[in-house]
Amino acid sequence: MAFDATFFALVGLILFFVLIIYLKVPGTVAGGLDRRADAIRKELDEAKRLRLEAEALLAEYQRKAKEATAEAAGIIDQAKREAEALGAEAKKRMEDYVAGRTKMAEQKIAQAEAQAVQEVKALSADVAIAAAEKILAAKVKGEAAEALIKTTIADLRGKLN
């Protein structure tokens, strides 16, 4: 039996596989691959957990943003209502002030009018008295005339004032 190179190559290959199995290389390789697969699986699980947390945080922040927007809109609406109420109150105050000032001016005008009428009456009485004095002085003479003039003047003053 002649041993050729193929036989030795076959024997070497078989010995190599026996040596690999004896040294438990396939178990070690499989164990390494299993550990690597477990590490990858753990990383994937961690990534899923982190993604879920991120989604929950995003949803919460979106909810808070909506609440803040709604609250801001409420504040703006309330401020508008308050501004309108203040404007209406200021307008009413202004109208009341103008009405009061108008009434006061009307009262002053009426008072000035009454005073002017009184002054005209007094002036008319003085003019009438002076005229009566001149007429009586021209027509009646003597002590009787002076007594009559004084009484008439006193009567006129009492009646006209």
C-alpha positions as CSV (number, residue, x, y, z in Angstrom):
1,M,0.0,0.0,0.0
2,A,1.5,3.1,-1.0
3,F,0.8,6.2,0.8
4,D,0.5,9.1,-1.4
5,A,0.1,12.8,-0.5
6,T,-3.7,12.7,-0.6
7,F,-3.8,10.1,2.1
8,F,-1.5,12.2,4.3
9,A,-3.6,15.2,3.6
10,L,-6.8,13.3,4.6
11,V,-5.1,11.9,7.7
12,G,-3.9,15.5,8.6
13,L,-7.4,16.9,8.0
14,I,-8.9,14.2,10.2
15,L,-6.3,14.8,12.9
16,F,-7.0,18.5,12.7
17,F,-10.7,18.0,13.2
18,V,-10.0,15.6,16.1
19,L,-7.7,18.1,17.7
20,I,-10.3,20.9,17.2
21,I,-13.0,18.7,18.9
22,Y,-10.5,17.6,21.6
23,L,-9.7,21.1,22.5
24,K,-13.4,22.0,22.4
25,V,-12.9,24.7,19.9
26,P,-16.5,24.3,18.5
27,G,-17.9,24.7,22.0
28,T,-15.7,27.7,22.7
29,V,-16.6,29.3,19.4
30,A,-20.3,28.5,20.0
31,G,-20.1,29.8,23.5
32,G,-18.4,33.0,22.2
33,L,-21.1,33.4,19.6
34,D,-23.8,32.7,22.2
35,R,-22.3,35.4,24.5
36,R,-22.0,37.8,21.6
37,A,-25.7,37.0,20.7
38,D,-26.7,37.6,24.3
39,A,-24.8,40.9,24.4
40,I,-26.5,42.0,21.2
41,R,-29.9,40.9,22.5
42,K,-29.3,42.8,25.7
43,E,-28.3,45.9,23.7
44,L,-31.4,45.6,21.6
45,D,-33.6,45.2,24.7
46,E,-31.9,48.3,26.2
47,A,-32.4,50.2,23.0
48,K,-36.2,49.2,23.0
49,R,-36.5,50.3,26.6
50,L,-34.8,53.6,25.9
51,R,-36.9,54.2,22.8
52,L,-40.1,53.5,24.9
53,E,-38.9,55.9,27.6
54,A,-38.1,58.5,24.9
55,E,-41.6,58.1,23.4
56,A,-43.2,58.5,26.8
57,L,-41.1,61.6,27.5
58,L,-42.0,63.0,24.1
59,A,-45.7,62.4,24.7
60,E,-45.5,64.0,28.1
61,Y,-43.7,67.1,26.7
62,Q,-46.3,67.3,23.9
63,R,-49.1,67.1,26.5
64,K,-47.4,69.8,28.6
65,A,-46.9,72.0,25.5
66,K,-50.6,71.7,24.7
67,E,-51.5,72.5,28.3
68,A,-49.2,75.5,28.2
69,T,-50.7,76.7,24.9
70,A,-54.2,76.3,26.3
71,E,-53.2,78.1,29.5
72,A,-51.6,81.0,27.5
73,A,-54.7,81.3,25.4
74,G,-56.8,81.4,28.6
75,I,-54.6,84.1,30.0
76,I,-54.8,86.1,26.8
77,D,-58.6,85.8,26.8
78,Q,-58.8,86.9,30.4
79,A,-56.5,89.8,29.8
80,K,-58.7,90.9,26.8
81,R,-61.9,90.7,29.0
82,E,-60.2,92.7,31.7
83,A,-59.0,95.3,29.2
84,E,-62.5,95.6,27.8
85,A,-64.0,95.9,31.2
86,L,-61.4,98.6,32.2
87,G,-62.1,100.4,28.9
88,A,-65.9,100.3,29.5
89,E,-65.4,101.5,33.1
90,A,-63.1,104.3,32.0
91,K,-65.6,105.3,29.3
92,K,-68.4,105.4,31.9
93,R,-66.3,107.4,34.3
94,M,-65.5,109.9,31.5
95,E,-69.2,110.2,30.6
96,D,-70.1,110.7,34.3
97,Y,-67.3,113.3,34.6
98,V,-68.5,115.1,31.4
99,A,-72.1,115.0,32.6
100,G,-71.1,116.4,36.0
101,R,-69.1,119.2,34.4
102,T,-72.0,120.0,32.0
103,K,-74.5,120.1,34.9
104,M,-72.1,122.3,36.9
105,A,-71.7,124.6,33.9
106,E,-75.5,124.7,33.4
107,Q,-76.0,125.6,37.1
108,K,-73.4,128.4,36.8
109,I,-75.1,129.7,33.7
110,A,-78.5,129.7,35.5
111,Q,-77.0,131.4,38.5
112,A,-75.3,134.0,36.4
113,E,-78.6,134.5,34.5
114,A,-80.5,134.9,37.8
115,Q,-77.9,137.3,39.0
116,A,-78.1,139.3,35.8
117,V,-81.9,139.5,36.0
118,Q,-81.6,140.6,39.6
119,E,-79.1,143.3,38.6
120,V,-81.3,144.5,35.8
121,K,-84.3,144.7,38.2
122,A,-82.2,146.6,40.7
123,L,-80.9,149.0,38.0
124,S,-84.5,149.4,36.7
125,A,-85.7,150.2,40.2
126,D,-83.0,152.8,40.6
127,V,-83.7,154.3,37.3
128,A,-87.5,154.4,38.0
129,I,-86.8,155.9,41.4
130,A,-84.6,158.6,39.9
131,A,-87.2,159.4,37.2
132,A,-90.0,159.5,39.8
133,E,-87.9,161.8,42.0
134,K,-87.3,164.1,39.1
135,I,-90.9,164.1,38.0
136,L,-92.2,164.7,41.5
137,A,-89.6,167.3,42.2
138,A,-90.6,169.2,39.1
139,K,-94.4,169.0,39.9
140,V,-94.6,169.2,43.6
141,K,-92.7,171.7,45.7
142,G,-92.1,172.4,49.3
143,E,-92.0,170.3,52.4
144,A,-95.0,168.2,51.5
145,A,-93.3,167.3,48.3
146,E,-90.2,166.2,50.0
147,A,-92.1,164.0,52.4
148,L,-94.1,162.5,49.6
149,I,-91.0,161.8,47.5
150,K,-89.3,160.1,50.4
151,T,-92.3,157.9,51.2
152,T,-92.8,157.0,47.6
153,I,-89.1,156.2,47.1
154,A,-89.1,153.9,50.2
155,D,-92.3,152.2,48.9
156,L,-90.8,151.7,45.5
157,R,-87.6,150.3,46.8
158,G,-89.5,147.8,49.0
159,K,-91.7,146.6,46.1
160,L,-89.0,146.4,43.4
161,N,-86.4,144.6,45.5
